[in-house]
């Protein structure tokens, strides 16, 4: 599609045809895009299904994220929900509402981002819906296959279990803080260049290669990379409860504590904090604890395992399950920010 | 929830809890609302999946439709897509974006409407997502079960097949025209009362009980009632192609003609026009042909059957399939409005 062509120029059916041309075939779809509905094969007779909405200005900003970033993020947060049940993500449905004067290439680049992330997860795009709206909104549904395993819910944690995570903590929140600070991911970051507010990285004590690390945080905010394989692997290893960390580690573990009627006690010295996160906190004078304990959107997986379980690759222990209720850090109730409420 | 309570007052988790309290249990859900994803049992190992977005001001108007109407319509248009594959609708996922100051009761009444329509179709609500936005948007996904039958696509129509429909044609379009004309569905319609523009129904030649008929059209626009059972019944009777009429009969049959590489020839004298539709056309000086041939949103089902097939209850023949391409009416290419493009 040429530059300057809008979705109105293509029309609904032209836009759908252009989107479909980007979608790789998938043999697990007995019916793919282009009919009233798609048909996905799930040989064990159970399908995992989840949906999320993404609203421009709330879940993404077009000045902070390119269209492919938005596509990656939209796919990732839904595919991660499937993995958090212990299932293999299989396919997405894409609902897209957008202004008629939006560049068609924005939509197609967004779809390319979704395809990229779906490929990382082993999933396809089975169909969807496009319609006009005043701003961009995405309604994404992900479907997955338990492949004969039982789903891992939030209800099965038992006192004595260990608590473990797979994936990144605090990266997306640190990247968002950097973007809010006016620090864009630019070429000059890579060699210790200038901040948007005029300060030199070196003046702030950032090492010469620190720009790379900061750019990686911004990239992590734009394109979360959930550890999809860790979900089915945890289910196979006997995980008793699991979820994806979308609102913040303490907030989300609170759901396991509540639904399983247990207390989750984290040991802060077991939570590994990545070097780039520490670097960004130093630069911004921020507390990385907030990012790690309350930052969402990295879509790490958190789970509980029986004490004797052998944890799969990528999982590390961060605490234990006790009788009681709530989430503690080193035995104490936290008093920091606990997560994200979409209406507050 | 008391009057005056907004979704922000309840908060994201309070709103979700209030919604969940309205949802009947469903034994086909091995995991229902409240986890990262739902799990639906589909014993034959195939799941039918479709998604649609509904945007306030485009797909519904809050001054023309109450919240329960919006819920019925949102559910119906997705459940109809499942039935149009020959499947039994099983469950919905509800994505809801809305302003923080929206009355919580609006949301709950909308969900009650969805539950009502789901019950009519034999389906449940398995989960969803709520988030804030400047206006109301729904992202609905419907999942269905083929129960061992093969899906009926748009590709299988063959020359010699008959074309048939089940459900209403032109009702929703007539109801919308009445609403656009300022004719609301009021008590005084029932006894031949006044139009909103000041004209008396009797002055327009509407019989004394005509108000009931006009009100039924408006109700049909607000709450489409797709003939869900007709979908699996058509599949069992050997339907060769099927879809739901969402954009208009000619436009949607055009998809079967194109995908099946055939010509669809409708016989106008076989298309039954309902009395209320004729009445409304007379009142508004409109051509009911446009409503019947090009009006969408009733979510009738249209299908092709082998010539020897015994049509199930509710299906009536309206034409034949020939070699060729396109959609004809009485052998002639139509020149009227052909349907709806969301971006034009």
Interface residues (C-beta under 8 A of the other chain):
Chain A: X7 X8 X10 X11 X12 X13 X15 X30 X31 X34 X35 X36 X37 X38 X39 X40 X41 X42 X43 X44 X45 X46 X47 X48 X49 X50 X51 X52 X53 X55 X58 X59 X81 X82 X84 X85 X87 X91 X93 X94 X95 X96 X97 X100 X126 X127 X128 X129 X130 X131 X132 X133 X134 X135 X137 X139 X140 X141 X142 X143 X144 X146 X151 X153 X154 X242 X243 X244 X259 X341 X342 X343 X344
Chain B: X7 X8 X10 X11 X12 X13 X15 X30 X31 X34 X35 X36 X37 X38 X39 X40 X41 X42 X43 X44 X45 X46 X47 X48 X49 X50 X51 X52 X53 X55 X58 X59 X81 X82 X84 X85 X87 X91 X93 X94 X95 X96 X97 X100 X126 X127 X128 X129 X130 X131 X132 X133 X134 X135 X137 X139 X140 X141 X142 X143 X144 X146 X151 X153 X154 X242 X243 X244 X259 X341 X342 X343 X344
